[in-house]
Amino acid sequence: MVTKKRLASLPNIDALKNLCQSLAVLDAIMCAEWEYRYYSFNSKWGDGEAMASMRNGSGDEYFILFNSHGAIIKGFDHESSMSPWANDAKQIWPGVLDQVPPEFRAFLAEPAFSFEETTFCIWRRAEDESWQTGHIQYPEDEESDGSELLFILDGDPKTYQEFAEEYYECAVDLGSVTAIYEHRPLTLEIVKQLNPDVSLETLRSDVAEIDYPLAI
């Protein structure tokens, strides 16, 4: 469930946005085929909006919208006991979306985010001091809402290194991951240390969409 500990582990809005950009750059380096990547980031999602996403290919996902109001995270775990498909009414679990602030209501209406498939939702307005959730009575199982999908957002480069080594089945250079987490301009050396088969030229369009700094 979305515990106080999990909320406290999330970076602030600006740091989360930077982290999501870093994750997208790392996955673009590690995997040329977009459809096999976990993490993506579109800096030009809408007017003054950016969108980060995670899809694991097994039906689990999250989307994060960044705009002038703040940021909001919507996630779905297809095996969650709180899934709409786990109850006869096929309804989103009470409280998950009921208290979303009016500033983010347009987000809830966006078809691309598949809100009929939601098991957790977290938000933080620009003026908020912490991340928020609705008032929810959770089932008894501890990981009932699937918010453990947010494990990657702890800001620790080792977390991505461990994920990537398991998923991509290769060694992953921690120093290069750290450099990208720190938003250092992307160089050919950093790229080659992660994936010798990729060049800066092949990454150019991805990096532009992500709006990550690229070394000249």
C-alpha positions as CSV (number, residue, x, y, z in Angstrom):
1,M,0.0,0.0,0.0
2,V,1.1,3.6,-0.3
3,T,2.6,3.9,3.2
4,K,3.9,7.1,4.8
5,K,7.4,5.6,4.3
6,R,6.8,5.1,0.6
7,L,5.5,8.7,0.2
8,A,8.5,10.0,2.2
9,S,10.9,8.1,-0.1
10,L,9.7,9.9,-3.2
11,P,11.8,12.9,-4.3
12,N,10.3,16.4,-4.5
13,I,8.7,17.4,-7.8
14,D,11.8,18.8,-9.5
15,A,14.0,16.0,-8.4
16,L,11.4,13.4,-9.5
17,K,11.2,15.0,-12.9
18,N,15.0,14.9,-13.3
19,L,15.1,11.3,-12.1
20,C,12.4,10.2,-14.6
21,Q,14.4,11.9,-17.4
22,S,17.5,10.0,-16.3
23,L,15.7,6.6,-16.2
24,A,14.4,7.3,-19.7
25,V,17.9,8.1,-21.0
26,L,19.3,5.0,-19.4
27,D,16.7,2.8,-21.0
28,A,17.2,4.4,-24.4
29,I,20.9,3.6,-24.1
30,M,20.3,0.1,-22.9
31,C,17.6,-0.8,-25.4
32,A,17.2,0.5,-29.0
33,E,13.7,-0.9,-29.3
34,W,11.2,1.5,-27.6
35,E,8.6,-1.1,-27.0
36,Y,11.0,-3.2,-24.9
37,R,12.0,-0.3,-22.6
38,Y,10.5,0.1,-19.1
39,Y,11.0,3.8,-18.7
40,S,10.1,6.7,-21.0
41,F,9.8,10.5,-20.8
42,N,8.1,12.9,-23.1
43,S,9.1,16.5,-22.3
44,K,6.6,17.8,-24.8
45,W,3.5,15.9,-23.8
46,G,1.3,19.0,-23.8
47,D,1.5,22.8,-23.4
48,G,3.6,23.2,-20.4
49,E,3.3,19.5,-19.5
50,A,5.7,16.6,-19.4
51,M,4.9,12.9,-18.9
52,A,6.9,10.0,-17.5
53,S,5.9,6.4,-17.8
54,M,6.8,2.8,-16.8
55,R,5.5,-0.3,-18.6
56,N,6.8,-3.7,-17.7
57,G,5.2,-5.6,-20.6
58,S,3.1,-7.7,-18.2
59,G,0.2,-5.2,-17.8
60,D,1.7,-3.2,-14.9
61,E,2.4,0.5,-15.5
62,Y,2.5,4.0,-14.0
63,F,2.2,7.5,-15.5
64,I,3.5,10.7,-14.0
65,L,2.2,14.1,-15.3
66,F,4.3,17.2,-14.5
67,N,2.7,20.6,-15.1
68,S,2.5,24.0,-13.5
69,H,0.2,22.7,-10.7
70,G,2.7,20.1,-9.6
71,A,2.8,16.3,-10.3
72,I,0.5,13.4,-10.1
73,I,1.2,9.7,-10.4
74,K,-1.3,7.0,-11.5
75,G,-0.4,3.3,-11.4
76,F,-1.8,-0.1,-12.1
77,D,-0.8,-3.5,-10.9
78,H,-2.8,-6.2,-12.8
79,E,-2.4,-8.7,-10.0
80,S,-3.4,-6.2,-7.3
81,S,-6.4,-7.2,-5.0
82,M,-7.5,-3.5,-5.6
83,S,-7.7,-3.9,-9.3
84,P,-11.1,-3.0,-10.8
85,W,-11.0,-6.4,-12.5
86,A,-10.7,-8.1,-9.2
87,N,-14.2,-7.0,-8.1
88,D,-17.6,-7.8,-9.6
89,A,-18.5,-4.1,-10.1
90,K,-15.3,-3.5,-12.1
91,Q,-14.9,-0.2,-10.2
92,I,-11.8,1.6,-9.0
93,W,-11.2,1.0,-5.3
94,P,-13.0,3.6,-3.2
95,G,-10.8,6.6,-2.2
96,V,-8.1,6.0,-4.8
97,L,-9.2,8.9,-7.0
98,D,-12.0,10.5,-5.0
99,Q,-9.8,13.2,-3.4
100,V,-7.7,14.1,-6.4
101,P,-7.4,18.0,-6.3
102,P,-9.3,19.9,-9.0
103,E,-6.0,21.0,-10.5
104,F,-5.4,17.5,-11.7
105,R,-9.0,16.6,-12.9
106,A,-7.9,17.0,-16.6
107,F,-5.4,14.3,-15.9
108,L,-8.1,11.9,-14.8
109,A,-10.0,12.4,-18.1
110,E,-7.0,11.7,-20.4
111,P,-7.7,8.5,-22.3
112,A,-4.0,7.7,-22.8
113,F,-3.6,7.0,-19.1
114,S,-6.2,4.2,-19.0
115,F,-7.9,5.3,-15.8
116,E,-10.2,2.4,-15.8
117,E,-7.1,0.5,-14.8
118,T,-5.9,2.2,-11.6
119,T,-4.8,0.7,-8.3
120,F,-3.0,3.7,-6.8
121,C,-2.8,7.5,-7.3
122,I,-0.4,10.0,-5.6
123,W,-0.1,13.7,-6.1
124,R,1.8,16.8,-5.0
125,R,0.8,20.3,-5.8
126,A,3.5,22.9,-6.2
127,E,2.5,24.4,-2.8
128,D,2.3,21.1,-1.0
129,E,5.0,20.1,1.5
130,S,4.6,16.4,0.8
131,W,3.0,13.8,-1.5
132,Q,-0.6,13.0,-0.9
133,T,-3.1,10.2,-1.4
134,G,-6.8,9.8,-0.9
135,H,-8.5,8.4,2.2
136,I,-8.4,4.6,1.5
137,Q,-9.4,1.6,3.5
138,Y,-6.9,-1.0,2.2
139,P,-7.4,-4.7,2.0
140,E,-5.4,-6.8,4.5
141,D,-2.6,-7.7,2.1
142,E,0.3,-5.4,2.6
143,E,1.2,-4.7,-1.1
144,S,-2.4,-4.5,-2.2
145,D,-2.3,-1.5,-4.4
146,G,0.8,-2.3,-6.4
147,S,2.7,0.9,-5.4
148,E,5.8,-1.2,-5.0
149,L,6.2,-0.4,-8.8
150,L,7.6,2.9,-7.6
151,F,10.7,1.2,-6.1
152,I,12.9,2.7,-8.9
153,L,12.1,6.2,-7.8
154,D,14.2,6.1,-4.6
155,G,17.0,8.2,-6.3
156,D,19.7,5.6,-5.8
157,P,21.7,4.7,-8.9
158,K,22.3,1.2,-7.6
159,T,18.6,0.6,-7.8
160,Y,18.7,1.1,-11.5
161,Q,21.9,-0.8,-11.9
162,E,20.4,-3.8,-10.2
163,F,17.2,-3.6,-12.2
164,A,19.0,-3.2,-15.5
165,E,21.5,-6.0,-14.9
166,E,18.6,-8.4,-14.2
167,Y,16.3,-7.1,-17.0
168,Y,18.9,-6.7,-19.8
169,E,21.1,-9.6,-18.6
170,C,24.4,-7.7,-18.8
171,A,26.8,-5.9,-16.6
172,V,25.9,-2.2,-16.0
173,D,28.5,0.4,-15.2
174,L,27.5,2.1,-11.9
175,G,29.6,5.2,-12.6
176,S,27.8,5.9,-15.9
177,V,24.4,5.4,-14.2
178,T,25.5,7.8,-11.5
179,A,26.6,10.4,-14.1
180,I,23.2,10.2,-15.7
181,Y,21.4,10.4,-12.4
182,E,23.4,13.6,-11.7
183,H,22.3,15.0,-15.1
184,R,25.8,15.4,-16.4
185,P,25.7,16.1,-20.2
186,L,25.6,12.8,-22.1
187,T,28.9,12.0,-23.7
188,L,30.0,9.2,-26.0
189,E,32.2,7.8,-23.3
190,I,29.2,7.5,-20.9
191,V,27.1,5.8,-23.6
192,K,29.8,3.3,-24.6
193,Q,30.4,2.3,-21.1
194,L,26.7,1.3,-20.9
195,N,26.2,-0.1,-24.4
196,P,29.1,-0.2,-26.9
197,D,26.6,-0.8,-29.7
198,V,24.9,2.6,-29.4
199,S,26.1,6.0,-30.6
200,L,25.2,9.6,-29.7
201,E,23.7,10.0,-33.1
202,T,21.3,7.1,-32.7
203,L,20.2,8.5,-29.4
204,R,19.7,12.1,-30.6
205,S,16.0,11.9,-31.1
206,D,15.3,10.1,-27.8
207,V,17.5,12.6,-25.9
208,A,15.6,15.5,-27.6
209,E,12.2,14.1,-26.6
210,I,13.4,13.5,-23.1
211,D,15.1,17.0,-23.0
212,Y,18.2,15.6,-21.4
213,P,21.5,17.6,-21.7
214,L,23.7,16.3,-24.5
215,A,27.5,17.1,-24.7
216,I,28.5,19.0,-27.8
